[in-house]
C-alpha cells in the first residue's frame, strides 16, 4: 500500500504536459529551407496531403511555425487578443528592409498609433483622386507594348505600379526626378526578390557584415534607397501649401497627443508602402493576365464587359485571381500565450500561420478549387475568414482598397488597348520573389493587334 502511494504521488503532483505540436516534415534543416524557399507551393501541398489542416515547420532553432488551412484558426487569429498574437514579431524577416518603425513590425499601442496615422490617405473615397494619374500611367506604358507577339508582363506591371507609388504616395511629378528616385528603389527591391540572394541572406549572418558579403551588399542598397527617400521627405517639408499625395498627408498627420511622424518613421512607412503597394500589386496584375489568356471563355466575357463599361465581372476576375494565385502566401502571429482552438491547443512561443494559399484551395469552400472561375464571386460573397488575400482583423492590409482600385484601372487599360489571345503554353509555376508568390516566366501573354 505504501509502495503504491509512493508510485502514484508524483503523478498527482506532476505539471500538465505542454500541448504537443502538430506533426511536420522531418527533413534536414538545409533541405527544409531550400524546399520552403524554392518550391513553396509543392512543399505546402505535400505537407497538407500528408499531415492535414495543421503541420509544424521548424525553420530555425528560434522559429517554429505551425501552418494551418483551418478557417476556424483563421478566425481565432484575426479576432484574438493582439497582445497575445504578435504580427510584428512574426514579420521580423522584413526588418532589414523596412526598418524598426514600419507598421508591419510594430505591435501593441505603437502599431495602433501608426495605423491610425496611415489610414486616412487610403480611405476608399480617396481613390477617386488618384484615378486619373493611375490611368495616364497605365495607358502610357501599355501603349509601348508590341502590337503582336508574346510578352512577359511582370516588368511592365512593376514599372506601372512603381510609378503610381512615386506619383501618388511620394508626390513626384517631374519625370526626371521619378527616374532618379525609382532607380535605387528598383535595385533594392530586385535584390530583395532574387531567389539566390534570398537564400544567401537566409544562411549568412547579418551581424558585422563585410562590405562584399551578401549582407554587406544588401545594406549598401538599403543606404542608397534611404538617401533618395530622405531627400524627398526633406523636400516636401520645405514646400508649404496643399498637396494631395500620401507623403504630404502623412507630414500633416498628428496622433491623439499631437505628435507627428518622425523622419525615421516616415522613411519606414514609405518603404512599407513601396513594398506592399508596388511589388504585390504588380505580381497580382501579372497573375491575373496570366490566368486570363489561359481561359478563353473568361477572357472573351471580360473583354466584352469592359467594352460595355461594366465592372462586376472585372471585379470578380480580380477576386478569383487573388484566390487562386494569392501574392502573399500566408499571415502569421507569434503566440505569447497558448491559442485554444476547437480540438487542439497551439502552445506559446511558436508562430501560428494561416496559409492563404492552402485556405483558398479548400474544396469545401471552393468546389473544384484549382479551376479559374470568376463566376464564384458573382454568385456569392466569400466569408470573412475564407478569402483573405489582404489578411484580416486589425492587421488587414491598409492598401487593400488602393490595390484593388489600381488593378481595375490597369486591367481596363490593357483590355481597351490590346487584343489578348489564348495562350497555348502550360500554366506558369509559382516561384518566390522575396515574400511574394510570382509567375515563374513573368506572366507571359500573347497579343494580336489593338483591341477592337
C-alpha positions in Angstrom: 0.0 0.0 0.0 2.8 2.4 0.9 4.6 1.5 -2.3 1.5 2.2 -4.3 1.2 5.6 -2.7 4.8 6.4 -3.5 4.3 5.5 -7.1 1.1 7.5 -7.5 2.1 10.6 -5.6 4.5 12.0 -8.3 1.8 11.6 -11.0 -0.7 13.5 -8.9 1.7 16.4 -8.4 3.2 16.5 -11.9 2.6 19.6 -14.0 0.4 19.0 -17.1 2.4 18.2 -20.2 2.7 21.2 -22.7 0.5 20.9 -25.7 2.0 18.8 -28.5 2.8 20.5 -31.7 1.2 19.1 -34.9 3.4 16.8 -36.9 5.5 18.1 -39.7 8.2 17.2 -42.3 11.3 15.7 -40.7 13.7 17.0 -43.4 17.2 18.2 -42.5 17.1 21.9 -42.0 19.1 23.0 -45.1 16.8 20.8 -47.3 13.7 22.1 -45.5 14.7 25.7 -46.0 15.5 25.1 -49.7 12.2 23.5 -50.3 10.3 26.2 -48.3 12.0 28.9 -50.3 12.5 27.4 -53.8 9.5 25.0 -54.1 6.9 26.8 -52.0 3.6 25.6 -53.4 4.6 21.9 -53.8 6.1 22.0 -50.3 2.8 23.3 -48.9 0.6 20.9 -50.9 2.8 17.9 -49.9 2.6 18.8 -46.2 -1.2 19.3 -46.4 -1.7 15.9 -48.1 0.5 14.2 -45.5 -0.4 16.0 -42.3 -3.8 17.6 -42.9 -5.0 21.0 -41.7 -2.2 21.6 -39.3 1.5 20.9 -39.6 4.7 22.2 -38.0 7.8 23.6 -39.8 11.0 24.2 -37.8 12.7 26.9 -39.9 15.4 27.5 -37.3 16.0 26.7 -33.6 14.3 30.0 -32.7 11.5 29.9 -35.2 8.8 27.2 -35.0 5.9 27.7 -37.4 2.5 26.0 -37.2 0.9 26.3 -40.6 -2.9 25.8 -41.0 -5.7 26.0 -43.5 -8.5 25.7 -40.9 -11.0 28.6 -41.2 -11.6 28.4 -37.5 -8.0 29.0 -36.9 -8.1 32.0 -39.3 -11.0 33.4 -37.3 -9.1 32.9 -34.0 -6.0 34.6 -35.3 -7.9 37.6 -36.7 -10.2 38.1 -33.8 -7.9 37.1 -30.9 -6.1 39.4 -28.4 -3.4 41.4 -30.3 -1.3 41.3 -27.2 -1.2 37.5 -27.4 -0.9 37.3 -31.2 2.0 39.4 -32.3 2.1 40.1 -36.0 5.1 42.5 -35.8 7.3 39.9 -34.2 6.2 37.4 -36.8 7.4 39.8 -39.5 11.0 40.1 -38.2 12.4 38.9 -41.5 11.3 42.2 -43.1 13.2 44.5 -40.5 16.4 44.9 -42.6 14.4 46.2 -45.5 11.5 48.1 -43.8 13.1 49.3 -40.6 12.2 49.3 -36.9 9.2 51.7 -37.2 7.3 50.0 -40.0 3.7 49.4 -39.2 4.3 45.8 -40.2 7.0 45.4 -37.5 5.2 47.1 -34.6 2.8 45.6 -32.1 0.5 46.9 -29.3 -0.2 50.7 -28.9 2.6 51.7 -31.2 1.1 49.7 -34.1 -2.3 51.2 -33.4 -0.8 54.7 -33.4 0.9 54.2 -36.7 -2.1 52.5 -38.3 -4.4 55.4 -37.4 -2.0 57.9 -38.9 -1.6 55.9 -42.1 -5.3 55.0 -42.6 -6.8 58.3 -43.9 -4.8 58.6 -47.1 -6.0 55.1 -48.1 -9.7 55.6 -47.4 -11.8 54.2 -50.2 -13.1 57.7 -51.3 -9.5 58.9 -51.7 -9.0 56.5 -54.6 -11.0 58.7 -57.0 -8.4 61.4 -56.6 -5.7 59.0 -57.9 -7.8 57.5 -60.7 -6.7 60.0 -63.4 -3.0 59.6 -62.5 -3.2 55.8 -62.5 -4.9 55.7 -65.9 -2.5 58.1 -67.5 0.5 56.0 -66.3 -1.1 52.7 -67.4 -2.1 54.0 -70.8 1.4 55.3 -71.5 3.1 52.0 -70.5 0.7 49.8 -72.3 0.9 51.9 -75.5 4.6 51.0 -75.6 3.8 47.3 -75.7 4.3 45.5 -79.1 1.3 45.2 -81.3 1.6 41.5 -81.6 3.6 38.6 -80.2 4.3 37.2 -76.8 5.1 39.4 -73.8 6.1 38.8 -70.2 4.0 41.4 -68.5 5.6 41.5 -65.0 8.4 44.0 -65.8 5.8 46.4 -67.3 3.4 45.9 -64.3 6.3 46.7 -62.0 7.1 49.8 -63.9 3.5 50.9 -63.8 2.9 50.2 -60.1 6.3 51.8 -59.1 5.4 55.0 -61.0 2.0 55.0 -59.4 3.5 54.8 -56.0 6.1 57.6 -56.7 3.4 59.9 -58.1 0.6 59.3 -55.7 2.5 58.4 -52.5 5.7 60.4 -52.9 4.0 63.1 -54.9 6.6 63.3 -57.7 5.6 64.9 -61.0 8.9 65.6 -62.8 9.7 62.5 -65.0 13.5 63.0 -64.5 13.1 63.0 -60.7 10.8 60.0 -60.9 13.6 58.0 -62.6 16.2 59.3 -60.1 14.2 58.1 -57.2 13.0 54.9 -58.9 16.5 53.6 -59.9 17.9 52.9 -56.3 14.5 51.7 -55.1 14.2 49.3 -58.0 17.7 47.9 -57.4 16.8 47.3 -53.8 13.5 45.6 -54.5 15.0 43.4 -57.2 17.8 42.4 -54.8 15.3 41.5 -52.1 13.3 39.5 -54.6 16.2 37.5 -56.0 16.0 33.8 -55.0 19.8 33.2 -54.9 20.2 36.4 -52.8 17.3 35.5 -50.6 18.8 32.1 -49.9 22.3 33.6 -49.3 20.8 36.1 -46.8 18.9 33.3 -45.1 22.0 31.2 -44.4 24.5 34.0 -43.6 24.8 36.3 -40.6 23.7 40.0 -40.7 25.9 40.9 -37.7 29.0 42.9 -38.6 28.9 42.0 -42.4 31.9 42.6 -44.6 31.2 45.1 -47.4 31.3 42.4 -50.1 29.4 39.8 -48.2 25.7 39.2 -49.1 24.5 41.3 -46.2 27.1 44.0 -46.8 25.9 44.4 -50.4 22.3 44.4 -49.3 22.9 47.1 -46.7 24.6 49.3 -49.3 21.5 49.0 -51.5 19.3 50.0 -48.5 21.6 53.0 -47.8 21.3 54.1 -51.5 17.5 53.8 -51.3 17.3 55.6 -48.0 19.2 58.6 -49.4 16.6 59.4 -52.0 13.7 58.7 -49.6 15.1 61.2 -47.0 15.7 63.7 -49.8 12.0 63.6 -50.7 10.9 63.9 -47.1 13.2 67.0 -46.6 12.0 68.5 -49.9 8.3 68.0 -49.0 8.8 69.5 -45.5 10.2 72.7 -47.2 7.2 73.0 -49.6 4.3 74.9 -48.0 0.9 74.6 -49.4 -1.7 71.9 -50.0 -0.8 68.6 -51.8 -2.9 65.5 -52.3 -0.1 62.9 -52.3 0.2 60.5 -49.4 3.5 61.8 -48.1 2.1 65.3 -47.7 -0.8 64.0 -45.7 1.5 61.9 -43.5 3.6 65.0 -42.8 0.4 66.8 -41.6 -0.9 63.8 -39.6 -1.0 64.0 -35.8 -1.7 61.4 -33.2 -4.0 61.9 -30.2 -1.2 63.6 -28.3 -0.4 65.9 -31.2 2.8 64.1 -32.2 3.8 64.0 -35.8 5.7 61.2 -37.5 9.5 61.5 -37.3 11.6 61.3 -40.4 12.6 57.8 -39.5 9.0 56.8 -39.1 8.2 58.4 -42.4 11.0 56.6 -44.1 10.0 53.2 -42.7 6.3 53.7 -43.6 7.2 54.9 -47.1 9.4 51.8 -47.6 6.5 49.7 -46.4 4.0 51.3 -48.8 6.5 50.8 -51.6 6.9 47.1 -50.9 3.3 46.5 -50.2 1.9 48.7 -52.9 4.4 48.1 -55.7 5.7 44.5 -55.8 2.5 42.9 -54.6 0.1 44.8 -56.9 2.5 44.2 -59.9 2.5 40.5 -59.2 -1.3 40.3 -58.7 -1.7 42.0 -62.1 0.7 39.6 -63.8 -1.1 36.6 -62.4 -4.5 37.9 -63.5 -3.4 38.4 -67.1 -1.6 35.0 -67.0 -4.8 33.3 -65.8 -7.0 35.1 -68.4 -5.0 34.2 -71.5 -5.2 30.5 -70.4 -9.0 30.7 -70.1 -10.6 31.8 -73.5 -14.2 31.8 -72.3 -13.4 34.0 -69.3 -11.2 36.3 -71.4 -13.8 36.8 -74.0 -16.5 37.6 -71.5 -14.3 40.1 -69.7 -13.3 41.8 -72.9 -17.0 42.2 -73.9 -17.9 43.6 -70.5 -15.0 46.0 -70.4 -16.2 47.3 -73.8 -19.6 47.8 -72.4 -18.2 49.7 -69.3 -19.3 47.0 -66.8 -17.4 46.4 -63.6 -18.9 43.3 -62.0 -17.1 40.6 -64.0 -13.8 42.6 -63.8 -14.1 42.7 -60.0 -14.9 39.0 -59.9 -11.9 38.2 -62.1 -9.6 40.1 -59.8 -11.1 38.3 -56.8 -10.7 34.9 -58.4 -7.1 35.6 -59.4 -6.3 36.6 -55.9 -7.9 33.4 -54.6 -6.2 31.1 -56.9 -2.8 32.9 -57.0 -2.5 34.8 -53.7 0.5 37.0 -53.9 1.3 36.9 -50.2 1.1 33.2 -49.3 0.4 33.4 -45.5 -0.2 35.6 -42.5 1.5 34.8 -39.2 1.3 35.7 -35.5 3.8 35.0 -32.7 2.0 33.5 -29.7 2.7 34.9 -26.3 0.0 32.6 -24.8 -1.4 29.3 -25.9 -4.1 29.6 -28.6 -7.1 27.4 -27.8 -8.9 26.1 -30.8 -11.9 23.6 -31.0 -9.8 20.4 -30.9 -6.3 21.5 -30.1 -4.1 23.9 -28.3 -1.2 25.7 -30.0 1.5 26.5 -27.4 3.0 29.9 -26.7 6.4 30.6 -28.2 5.5 29.5 -31.7 4.2 31.2 -34.8 0.7 30.3 -35.9 0.5 30.9 -39.6 -2.8 30.6 -41.6 -1.8 29.7 -45.2 -3.7 31.9 -47.6 -2.6 29.6 -50.4 -4.0 26.4 -48.8 -7.1 28.1 -47.4 -8.1 29.4 -50.9 -7.8 25.8 -52.2 -10.1 24.0 -49.8 -12.7 22.1 -51.8 -15.3 22.5 -49.1 -15.1 26.3 -49.6 -14.4 26.4 -53.3 -15.6 23.4 -55.3 -13.1 22.4 -58.0 -10.6 24.7 -56.3 -7.9 24.5 -58.9 -10.2 25.9 -61.6 -10.3 29.5 -62.6 -13.9 30.6 -62.3 -14.6 34.3 -61.7 -18.3 33.4 -61.5 -17.7 32.2 -58.0 -17.6 35.8 -56.9 -20.7 36.8 -58.8 -22.8 34.0 -57.2 -21.9 34.7 -53.6 -19.6 36.8 -51.4 -17.0 34.7 -49.6 -16.9 34.5 -45.8 -14.7 36.9 -43.9 -12.3 34.0 -43.0 -12.4 32.2 -46.4 -11.0 34.8 -48.8 -8.1 36.6 -47.2 -5.5 37.9 -49.8 -5.1 41.1 -47.7 -5.1 39.4 -44.3 -7.7 40.4 -41.8 -8.6 41.8 -38.4 -6.7 44.8 -37.0 -3.7 43.9 -39.3 -5.6 43.8 -42.6 -3.6 45.5 -45.3 -4.0 49.3 -45.2 -3.6 49.5 -49.0 -6.2 46.8 -49.9 -8.7 49.3 -51.4 -5.8 51.1 -53.2 -4.6 47.9 -54.7 -8.0 46.6 -55.9 -8.8 50.0 -57.4 -5.4 50.2 -59.2 -5.8 46.6 -60.5 -9.1 47.5 -62.1 -7.7 50.7 -63.7 -4.6 48.9 -65.1 -6.6 45.9 -66.4 -9.0 48.2 -68.2 -6.2 50.0 -69.9 -4.7 46.7 -71.1 -8.0 45.3 -72.4 -9.0 48.5 -74.1 -5.7 48.9 -75.9 -4.6 45.4 -76.8 -6.4 42.3 -78.1 -5.2 39.4 -75.9 -5.4 35.9 -77.4 -5.5 32.5 -75.7 -2.1 31.1 -74.6 -1.3 27.5 -75.6 1.7 27.1 -73.3 1.1 25.4 -69.8 0.3 27.5 -66.8 3.3 29.1 -65.2 4.5 27.6 -62.0 4.8 29.6 -58.8 8.2 30.9 -57.7 9.1 33.0 -54.7 10.2 36.6 -55.1 11.0 38.0 -51.6 7.7 37.5 -49.7 5.6 37.1 -52.8 4.5 34.1 -54.9 5.2 35.2 -58.5 4.7 33.7 -62.0 8.0 31.9 -62.9 8.1 33.2 -66.5 6.9 36.7 -65.7 3.3 36.3 -66.7 3.5 35.6 -70.4 0.6 36.7 -72.6 0.0 36.8 -76.4 -1.1 39.9 -78.2 -2.7 40.2 -81.6 -3.2 43.8 -82.5 -5.1 46.6 -80.9 -8.4 46.0 -79.1 -11.4 46.3 -81.3 
